[in-house]
Amino acid sequence: MDWQLLGLAFVTVFLSELGDKSQLAAIAISGGSNSPKAVFLGAAAALLLASFLGVIVGKGTAQILPAHVVKIAAAIGFAIMAVRLLLPPQAEAIDEQ
């Protein structure tokens, strides 16, 4: 087993999930529940399934596209999201009827 890769995956996913909307949802659900263990198990199972699907899709993508193409596409996608987050919000047009 590649322990360095395992550690990198753990740290990356752990840090990206801190303060995420899924964590906030788990906080909200457990606050109104008498069974925090059930909330934890449900949230953990959901994260495992989402991660599993990500790995399967990533493996399939790697068989179709070269790794550098996937990295470039991801970098462009993250750059677009970063620019959109930095731009001031635009007022939505309200249709008057």
Residue, then its C-alpha position, 0 to 999 in steps of 0.5 A: m500500500d502507498w502510505q504517502l498517497l493514503g495520507l495525502a488523500f486523507v488530509t485533502v478530503f478531511l480539509s476540504e470537508l471541514g465547514d462544508k455544507s454536508q458537515l453543516a447539514a450533519i450538525a443541523i440534523s444531529g441538533g434536532s435528533n436524539s440519536p447522534k450515532a445514527v446521524f454519524l453513521g449516515a453521514a459517514a456512509a454518505l461520504l464513503l459512497a461519494s468518495f467511492l463514486g469519485v474514485i470510480v469516475g476518476k479511474g474511468t476518466a484516467q483510462i480515457l484521458p491522459a492525466h495531464v489533460v485531467k489536471i489541466a481541466a481541473a485547474i481551469g475549473f477551479a480557476i473559473m470558480a475562484v474568479r467567480l467567487l472573487l467577483p462582486p455579486q450581480a443583481e438578478a434581473i427581476d421580471e415585472q409582470 
